[in-house]
Amino acid sequence: MQVTAESKFIGLGVAGNFAGHLEQAGEASDFVAVVVRDTTAPKALFPFYVPGHPGQLGVFPLSEKAILLPEAAVSGDEKVQIEPEVALWCELEYAGTQVVAIHPRAFGAYNDCSIRRPNAKKISEKKNWGEESKGLAANLLPLTGFTAGCELDDYRIACYLERNGELHVYGVDSAAVDYSYFHRQLLDWAIDKFNHQQDEGPAEHIQGLLAQAGHPSHALISIGATRYTPFGETHFLKPGDTSCVLVYPASRYSESDIREAIRTRQFGPDVSALLQAVKTR
């Protein structure tokens, strides 16, 4: 299946669901005042696409082929990084305006490409700067459930940057099951945020955004970025690069298999591959 602007969904991301990522991204201080129930809990649910929104969040940002850098990133005034993630395509179940259940139906590779803006007031200010500012693989894989033993449990997240013909490891190859919150714990946390998260600090009022979007029947939820390698932490996207995020089954492929697949551009049907050419307007 493919997700398009006609798919009638809201796009949301989970902030702080992989230990160490926020610190590497220079964002940990944004959440100092955010109260969490336990230290491993994600920090907030943030929007990256809200159909019907009058501002930037109303622009459809997803692409399977390209990342268009903002002008300030081309000049060097701002820095843009890949954020490798798993995204879940979910059905939303409502009771009135309240979300009472989230049913993940598919998953795939996602690039929560982000501008590093230390003074941004909201997470979303770093996330959607227009068309082709985010990435979602064309090949989403079916998910029959989201409990221990589900299809996603076998998968890992790999991230590479292809620059000048060389392939650099950008993100730490990580198991999906190593997310801080996963399975039912993550869904219960997200339901609470859908219904109760307020416009406080870097977070936004999700109920208000759902209303703006017309209480859509689906959500694309990116469930958190993995940690960077030293190369990924210190290198930022430039025109001519290729961003590579792959979600692959560890029982069938090794890291070297994935690197070879990127080089040959040949991917098995059980791999969700997202390769985006980095461009300017």
C-alpha positions, 0 to 999 in steps of 0.5 A: 500500500502507498500513503498519499495526500488523498489517504485522509490521515494525520501524521504524528511522531513520537519524541524520545522513544530511543535512549540517547537520541534526544541528547545526540540531536541537541533536544534533551533540554527542550523536554526538561519541564515535561513530566513523564511517568517513568524515565524511559517514557517517550516525551511527547506526540508531535504533529508533522502533517495535519490536513486542513491546518492553515499553516505549514502543517497542512502541507503534505510533506511525504516523499519516497524519492527526494528530500528538498532542503530548506534554503537556510540548509543550503547556505549552511545557516541551518543543519538537517539530519536524517532521522531513521524510524519505523512508521506505523499505518494505523486505524483510529477508533473513536468514541465521540471525539476521544480516541479509544483504540489504535490498530496498526495495520502496516509498517515501513521505513520512515525518515523524520528528517529534521532541521536542528533549530535550538530555539524552536518553541514546538517540535513541529517547527523542525519537522515540516518545511514543505513538500518533500521534507519527510520520507516514507517508503513506498513498500509498507509491510502488513502487520496482523497485530502489534503484540509480542511475536508480531511481524515487526519484532523480527525487524531492524532499522538501518540508516546510511548516507551515500555521499560521493559514491561512498556509503557511510553508516549514519544510524546505529543498526537497531532492533525494533524491539529495542524501542523504549515503548513498544507493543501495547505499552506504546499504543496505550501511551499514544491513546493517552496523548491523543486525548490528554496532551496539552499545548505546553512547552514543546508539545501541542494539543492533539485533540485540537489538531484531530478536530482540524483534520476532521477526526481522520480514520487513520494516522501515520505514527513514526515511533522514534528515531534511533541513535546516530553513529559518530558520523551521523551525529556530526554530518548533515545533509547536502545536495547530491547526497542520498538518504537511506533508511531500511527496515529489514528482517534480521532473520533473513538479512545481515548488515552486509546484505543490506549494504549490498542491496543499497549498492545494487538498488535491489531489495527483497519484498520483505524489506521496506527501503527508503532511498531519497535523493537530497536536492534543492528547489 
